[in-house]
Amino acid sequence: MSDPQSQYPVQGAGLGLRRPLADKLMADPPADVDFMEIAPENWIHVGGALGKKLRFFTERYPFLIHGLSLSIGSPAPLDEQLVRDIKEFMVEHNIRLYSEHLSYCGDDGHLYDLMPIPFTEDAVRYVAGRVHRVQEILEQRIALENVSYYAPTDSSMTEKEFLLAVLEEADCDLMLDINNIVVNSINHNYDAGDFLRDMPAARIRYFHIAGHYVEAEDLRIDTHGAAVDDQSWQLLADAYKLYGPVPTLLERDFNFPPLEELLDEVRRIKKLQGDSKSLQTPHG
């Protein structure tokens, strides 16, 4: 791998900026937060008081955006106007990177959920073509996120094989969600460590970490509504040993605890990153 500093759009530990947190964060902007991330669809064309709040943060922290509705695997035509709006938004707020889910969320309308793409060679080529078009419009690379899923629609390929094939065919980057590896490994009975070790190091731009809901011993639901669990913390530590202290964002979408509890999780990320600098093993 070349100079790792040049690979990552940000450094350290970040926090997802959600509207219910904004006022508390504005009152005392935390020094432990190194960067922030938002869903662009929630903020594009937003003005007035909310627009001023966003500007408050984008002037103080490096920012990433993580999209919700590009629907890269959808049978519907690509929403090129959304991509152009995102391009303009990124310039306006000096956004460092745009990532999206390797999934789809609509056809003739919006499904308000992230649906699994069939794990097939045809789907690899289809998605890659759409990613090429997005990157052409943006004039920069995007990152795709490995997503949680519950009922695969076609398993001609494994999740890992499909993800790696899309990244290669599309020549795009990876935003690796550690919690989603844990959730999927339990729900679909595979080894999380094996999945992690096979990720393409040079394509990784940053990590996500979040909490999930334990429905049953063999069923986890990706909610982003709970504290990060021990298994996810351990896999994150393992990821740092493999790949170094990759920038990592804490996601929390609802059921917010006191702000200090969220910041404790951010500080835990930073501690694991610091510990990893003396423990990293070479990754072939």
C-alpha positions in Angstrom: 0.0 0.0 0.0 1.2 3.5 -0.7 1.3 6.3 1.8 -1.7 5.6 4.0 -2.3 9.3 4.7 -3.1 9.8 1.0 -5.7 7.0 0.9 -8.0 8.4 3.5 -10.2 11.5 3.1 -10.2 12.1 6.9 -8.3 10.9 10.0 -9.3 9.6 13.4 -12.8 9.1 14.8 -16.0 10.6 13.6 -19.6 11.0 14.6 -22.7 11.0 12.4 -24.4 14.3 12.6 -28.1 13.8 13.2 -30.6 16.7 13.7 -31.6 15.7 17.3 -27.9 16.0 18.3 -27.2 19.3 16.5 -28.0 21.8 19.3 -26.0 20.0 22.0 -23.0 19.6 19.7 -23.2 23.3 18.7 -23.3 24.3 22.4 -19.9 22.7 23.0 -18.3 21.3 19.8 -16.4 18.2 20.9 -12.7 18.1 20.3 -12.7 14.3 20.4 -14.7 14.2 17.2 -12.3 14.5 14.2 -14.9 14.5 11.4 -18.6 14.2 10.7 -20.9 12.6 8.2 -24.4 13.3 7.0 -26.9 11.8 4.5 -26.9 14.4 1.7 -30.6 13.8 0.9 -31.5 15.2 4.4 -29.6 18.5 3.8 -29.5 19.3 0.1 -31.5 22.5 -0.7 -32.1 23.0 3.1 -31.8 26.7 4.0 -32.9 28.9 6.9 -32.0 28.0 10.5 -31.2 24.3 9.6 -29.0 25.4 6.8 -27.1 27.7 9.2 -26.7 24.8 11.6 -25.1 22.7 8.9 -22.8 25.5 7.9 -21.7 25.8 11.6 -20.4 22.2 11.5 -19.0 22.1 8.0 -16.9 25.2 8.8 -15.5 23.4 11.9 -15.1 19.7 10.9 -14.1 17.7 7.9 -17.2 16.2 6.4 -18.2 13.1 4.5 -21.6 12.2 3.0 -23.2 8.8 3.0 -26.2 8.6 0.6 -29.5 6.8 1.2 -31.3 6.9 -2.1 -29.0 6.6 -5.1 -30.4 3.0 -5.3 -27.3 1.8 -7.3 -28.8 -1.6 -7.9 -32.3 -0.5 -8.9 -33.9 -1.6 -12.2 -35.2 2.0 -12.5 -33.1 4.6 -14.4 -30.2 6.2 -12.4 -31.3 9.5 -10.8 -28.7 11.6 -12.5 -30.2 14.9 -11.2 -29.6 13.6 -7.6 -26.0 12.9 -8.5 -25.6 16.5 -9.9 -27.2 17.9 -6.8 -24.7 15.9 -4.7 -21.8 17.2 -6.7 -22.9 20.8 -6.1 -23.5 20.1 -2.4 -20.0 18.6 -2.1 -18.4 21.7 -3.5 -20.6 24.1 -1.4 -19.6 22.4 1.9 -16.1 21.1 1.0 -17.2 17.4 1.4 -14.3 15.0 1.3 -16.0 11.9 0.0 -19.4 10.5 -1.1 -20.3 6.9 -0.2 -23.4 4.9 -0.9 -25.0 1.5 0.0 -24.4 -1.5 -2.3 -28.1 -2.1 -2.5 -31.3 -0.6 -3.9 -34.2 1.2 -2.3 -36.8 1.7 -5.1 -38.1 1.0 -8.6 -41.2 2.9 -9.4 -41.2 4.7 -6.1 -39.2 4.6 -2.9 -39.3 1.5 -0.7 -37.8 3.2 2.4 -35.6 0.3 3.0 -32.3 -1.1 1.6 -32.9 -4.2 -0.4 -30.3 -6.8 -1.3 -29.1 -7.0 -4.9 -29.0 -10.5 -6.4 -25.5 -11.9 -6.0 -25.0 -12.7 -9.7 -22.4 -11.9 -12.4 -25.1 -10.0 -14.4 -25.8 -7.8 -11.3 -22.1 -7.1 -11.0 -21.9 -5.8 -14.5 -25.1 -3.8 -14.1 -24.1 -2.1 -10.9 -20.6 -1.4 -12.1 -22.0 0.4 -15.2 -24.1 2.6 -13.0 -21.2 3.3 -10.6 -19.1 4.3 -13.7 -21.8 6.8 -14.7 -22.0 8.3 -11.1 -18.2 8.7 -11.0 -18.2 10.3 -14.5 -20.8 12.9 -13.4 -19.1 13.6 -10.1 -15.6 13.6 -11.6 -14.4 11.7 -8.7 -14.5 8.2 -7.2 -17.2 7.0 -4.8 -17.1 4.4 -2.1 -19.7 1.6 -1.7 -20.7 0.1 1.7 -21.2 -3.6 2.4 -24.8 -3.7 3.6 -26.7 -5.9 6.0 -29.3 -8.2 4.4 -31.7 -10.8 5.7 -33.0 -12.9 2.7 -30.7 -13.1 -0.3 -32.6 -13.0 -3.6 -30.0 -15.0 -5.5 -26.9 -16.7 -4.1 -25.0 -17.7 -7.3 -22.1 -15.8 -5.6 -21.4 -15.3 -1.9 -21.8 -11.8 -0.4 -18.0 -11.5 -0.3 -17.5 -12.6 -3.9 -20.2 -10.2 -5.0 -18.8 -7.2 -3.1 -15.3 -7.8 -4.3 -16.4 -8.3 -7.9 -18.4 -5.0 -7.9 -15.5 -3.1 -6.5 -13.1 -4.5 -9.1 -15.5 -4.1 -12.1 -16.6 -0.6 -11.1 -13.1 0.4 -10.0 -14.5 2.2 -7.0 -13.7 2.3 -3.3 -15.0 0.6 -0.2 -16.5 2.1 2.9 -16.4 -1.0 5.2 -19.1 -1.3 7.8 -17.8 -3.4 10.7 -21.2 -3.9 12.3 -22.7 -5.2 9.1 -20.0 -7.8 8.9 -21.0 -9.0 12.4 -24.7 -8.9 11.7 -24.4 -10.8 8.4 -21.9 -13.3 9.7 -24.4 -14.3 12.4 -27.5 -14.2 10.2 -25.9 -16.1 7.4 -23.4 -18.3 9.3 -20.0 -17.3 8.0 -16.8 -16.3 9.7 -16.5 -12.5 10.2 -12.7 -12.7 10.5 -12.4 -14.4 7.1 -14.6 -11.8 5.5 -12.6 -9.0 7.0 -9.2 -10.4 6.0 -10.3 -10.7 2.4 -11.2 -7.0 1.9 -9.1 -5.1 -0.6 -6.9 -2.9 1.6 -6.1 -0.3 -1.1 -9.8 0.4 -1.7 -10.7 1.0 1.9 -11.5 4.7 2.6 -13.0 4.5 6.1 -15.0 2.3 8.5 -18.5 2.5 10.0 -19.3 1.1 13.5 -22.7 1.0 15.0 -25.0 -1.0 17.3 -27.6 -3.5 16.4 -30.6 -5.3 17.9 -30.4 -8.9 19.1 -33.7 -10.5 17.9 -32.5 -14.0 18.6 -29.2 -15.8 19.1 -28.9 -16.4 15.4 -30.7 -13.2 14.2 -29.4 -9.7 14.5 -31.1 -6.6 13.1 -29.0 -3.7 11.9 -30.7 -0.7 13.7 -28.1 1.9 14.6 -30.2 2.4 17.7 -28.0 0.9 20.4 -24.5 1.0 21.8 -21.8 -0.9 19.9 -21.6 -4.4 21.2 -18.5 -6.3 22.3 -18.3 -8.5 19.1 -18.2 -5.4 16.9 -15.6 -3.7 19.1 -13.4 -6.8 18.9 -13.8 -7.0 15.1 -12.9 -3.3 14.8 -9.7 -3.9 16.9 -8.9 -6.8 14.5 -9.5 -4.6 11.5 -7.0 -2.0 12.9 -4.4 -4.8 13.3 -4.9 -5.8 9.7 -5.3 -2.4 8.0 -3.9 0.2 10.5 -5.9 3.0 12.2 -8.4 3.5 9.4 -10.7 6.5 10.0 -13.9 5.3 11.7 -17.3 6.8 12.1 -19.8 6.1 14.9 -23.4 5.9 13.6 -26.4 6.4 15.8 -29.7 7.1 14.2 -32.3 7.1 17.0 -32.7 6.1 20.7 -30.0 8.6 21.5 -28.2 8.3 24.9 -26.7 11.3 26.7 -24.2 12.9 24.4 -21.3 12.0 26.7 -22.1 8.3 26.2 -21.8 8.8 22.4 -18.5 10.7 22.9 -17.3 7.8 25.1 -17.7 5.5 22.1 -15.9 8.0 19.9 -13.0 8.0 22.4 -13.0 4.2 22.5 -12.5 4.2 18.7 -9.6 6.6 19.2 -8.0 4.4 21.9 -8.3 1.3 19.7 -6.7 3.2 16.8 -3.9 4.3 19.1 -3.4 0.8 20.4 -3.3 -0.6 16.8 -0.2 1.4 15.8 2.0 -0.9 17.7 0.1 -4.1 16.9 -0.5 -3.9 13.1 0.4 -7.0 11.2 1.4 -6.9 7.5 -1.6 -7.4 5.1 -0.8 -9.3 1.9 
